[in-house]
Amino acid sequence: MPRKSDITPRSRIVQALRMLSLRSRERAKALKDANNTCAQCGRKKSTAKGKECKVQAHHKNPIAEREGWNICVDAIRKYVLVPSTEWECLCKECHDKEHGK
């Protein structure tokens, strides 16, 4: 059985970013500001039987088309998910001291 990689796969980072986007306040506000109404045809969201209509928040500048996912993943790898050599184990008190708390 192959050994797990020591780095988080790009697919897992993208998945986490997509979930963040789906649960974001910005996305919820966009839907609320639009009154859950389609900007192109004017249909409103409905759960009425036989008249179901779902609406979705849509990026006006799609992430994939501007290589946004690669930029985001690279930034996360550079600043957040750094190599294990860039981490150190500290107790809570020493960690708080490091951050001036």
C-alpha positions in Angstrom: 0.0 0.0 0.0 1.5 3.4 -1.0 2.5 5.8 1.8 0.4 9.0 2.1 2.1 12.1 0.9 3.4 14.6 3.4 1.7 17.5 1.6 -2.0 18.3 1.3 -3.3 17.5 -2.2 -4.3 20.4 -4.4 -7.8 18.8 -4.8 -8.3 18.9 -1.0 -7.4 22.6 -0.9 -9.7 23.5 -3.8 -12.5 21.5 -2.1 -12.0 23.4 1.1 -12.0 26.8 -0.8 -15.2 25.8 -2.6 -16.9 24.9 0.6 -15.8 28.2 2.1 -17.3 30.0 -0.9 -20.6 28.1 -0.7 -20.9 29.0 3.0 -19.7 32.5 2.7 -21.6 35.6 4.0 -20.7 37.3 0.6 -22.5 34.6 -1.3 -25.5 34.6 1.0 -25.7 38.4 0.7 -25.6 38.3 -3.1 -28.6 35.9 -3.1 -30.5 38.0 -0.5 -29.7 41.3 -2.4 -31.1 39.7 -5.6 -34.2 38.6 -3.6 -33.5 35.1 -4.8 -34.4 36.1 -8.3 -32.6 35.1 -11.5 -30.8 38.2 -13.0 -31.4 36.9 -16.6 -35.0 35.6 -16.7 -36.5 37.0 -13.5 -37.7 33.7 -12.1 -37.8 33.6 -8.3 -36.7 30.7 -6.1 -39.6 28.4 -5.3 -40.1 25.2 -3.4 -43.8 25.0 -4.3 -44.7 21.5 -5.6 -44.7 21.5 -9.4 -43.1 25.0 -9.5 -39.7 24.2 -8.0 -37.0 26.6 -9.1 -33.5 26.8 -7.6 -31.3 29.9 -7.9 -27.5 29.9 -7.5 -24.9 32.5 -6.9 -22.7 32.8 -10.0 -19.2 34.4 -10.2 -19.3 37.1 -12.8 -15.6 36.4 -13.3 -15.4 32.6 -13.1 -12.5 31.4 -11.0 -11.3 28.7 -13.4 -11.2 31.0 -16.4 -8.7 33.3 -14.7 -6.6 30.5 -13.2 -7.8 31.7 -9.8 -7.8 28.2 -8.3 -4.1 27.8 -9.0 -3.3 31.2 -7.7 -5.3 30.6 -4.5 -3.8 27.1 -3.9 -0.2 28.4 -4.5 -0.8 31.2 -2.0 -2.2 28.8 0.6 0.8 26.5 0.1 3.2 29.5 0.4 1.7 31.2 3.4 -0.6 28.7 5.3 0.3 25.1 4.5 4.1 25.6 4.7 6.5 22.6 4.9 6.7 20.8 8.2 10.2 22.2 8.7 8.6 25.7 9.0 6.4 24.6 12.0 7.4 24.1 15.6 5.7 22.6 18.6 4.9 25.0 21.4 2.8 24.9 24.5 -0.1 27.3 24.7 1.8 29.7 27.0 4.9 29.9 24.8 2.7 30.3 21.7 0.8 33.1 23.3 4.2 34.8 24.2 5.2 34.5 20.5 2.1 36.4 19.5 2.4 39.0 22.3 -0.7 37.9 24.1 
